[in-house]
């Protein structure tokens, strides 16, 4: 089997990435989320300039597909006009900010301050493309996670953290420390976790002038009690689903939306009754609204023909397998051994060069060794059924 090509960075609005169905790019909502009107504009532009397919990422971004070099430029202009992008490509590249969906006002205040700093501080141009921040979210996808409150906690990979009364100043100090340590290292780390692996998370904190704490008391931020979470089945869906979500947001609430770390659209509603009505209407349109739906525990890559590395139609395969998935944890359906949709260990099915034959990994990544190579779909379903009864 030919080894798939692993790209080193995520696409952005001004730096699209080539795929099997054209260029793909990402739109990053602002720290405060986006309005129903903006979501309509995004969906319209995605259909007009791309192939009309969209997915949500675990960084809280929209990923759209099927652009040409010319149409990608036109789409970027439309996103600027909609207020969904910075005018500067360099600024947009480093605006990697995931915000927790919560009713805590301190989260939104800090997120907006952090976003303003990311946009205004030109020295941050030295940050690697994937370097990110999360506010009100303890996220493995972020380089620095912040849980704000009366005494904010700043988290680094490995569980090392500090407490601070000025979280933005602490984040600035940590980012500067990362850039200094990165400049001194060979090879230069592109993520905070790599810097911590080389120097130790406590040393990174010390370089920032912060004091590491021995243990943490994890606080639970108040969730949004007047909101509904809608998931797109298997991630990749037509942009008309975004139009439906925008219409629902304006019909049952004030018309505001956000993306959470679970790749779901969160719509604010006018209370519990409106939430129940919204969820019923959303389910009828094809959204996943119930936390117990097994499809929420299935991660799927774009697959063939959207991805040039894809060996199978992952989306169609996931649709076949969903009724049979009752096992614990995550079922990862990958078009190739890269495992882009879920880099961690899971129950994993990988496409192969052989027609209708798959590699099955009971617990591991898409590239992990397995005795179950080149098995049929019937055998895969049998294995999933056996797992559900163990």
C-alpha positions, 0 to 999 in steps of 0.5 A: 500500500502506498503511504498516504501523504500527511500534511503538516498544517490545517487549511485556513481561509487564505491558505486553502489545502488541495483535496480530491474535490478541489480546495478546502478551507476553514472559516473561524467564527468570532469569539462571540459566535455568529448570528443567523444572518452570518450563517446564511451568508456563509452557507450561500457563499459556500454553495456559490463558490464551493461544492456546497459541502461543509463539516465542523471541526474540533477547533470550532471552525467550519470547513468547506470544500470544492473551491478553485483558486479563483473562487476561494478568493471570492469566498474569502471576500464574502467572509470578510464582508460578513464579518467572519474573517480578519482582512489580514491573512497573517492575522486570520492564520493565528486567530485559533481560539476555541470558546466554551459554550457557557452562560458564564459572562467572564468566559466571553469577556476573556475570549474577546480580550484574547481575540483582540490581542491575537489580532493586534499583536504583530509579534504573534506572527512568529506563532506556528500555524496550528498553535491555538487557545481555548477559553472555558474549555479543557481541550486536547486540541489547544496549546493553552486552555483557560478555565476563567473565574475568580481565580483562573486556571491556566492549563498546559499539556500533561496536566500542569497548571497555575492559578492567576488573577490575570489570565490574559497576562498569564497567557501572554507570558506563556506564549512569549515563553513558548516562542523563546524556548522554540527559538532555542530548540532544534528541531523547533516545536510547532505545538506547546505539547512538543515544547513541554515534552522537551523542556517539561511543562513546569519549566515552561511555566517557570519561563513565563514567570508563573508558578506550577501548582501540584494539583487542581480542583476542576471546576464545572462552568455553568452550561448554557441552559437555554440552548440546544446542540445540533450535530451533523451526521458523520460530519460532512453535510450539504451547506443547506443544513447550515441554512436550516440551523440559521432558520431554527436559531431565528425562529426559536431564539434570538438568532445566535449560534456557536460551535462547541468542541464536540463539533456541534452547532449550539443554538440559543433558545427562548427557554426550555419549551422553545428548546424542545420545539427546536430539537423536534424540528431539527431532528425532522431536518436530519440533525442529531439532537439526542445525546444517546444517538450512536452516531455521535460516537462515530468519527468519519473522515471525508474519504474518497472521492473528496480526499486524494488519500481516501481508498473508500467512501467513508461517509457511505460506509459509516452510514452502513455501520451506524445501526450496528455500533453499540460498543463502548467509546468511539468508532472511527471510520477512516479512508486510509491509514492517516486517521485524520478524523480521530488521531487517538485510539478507538475501534477503527475501520480502515479502507484498503486498496482491495475492493470491499475489504477493510482493516479492523483495529479493536483498539488503536489508531488507523495505522496500528497493527492488527490481525484483522486485515482485509476482512469483509463488511459482513465480518466487520459487522459481526465484530461490532455485534460481538463487541456490543455483547462483551 
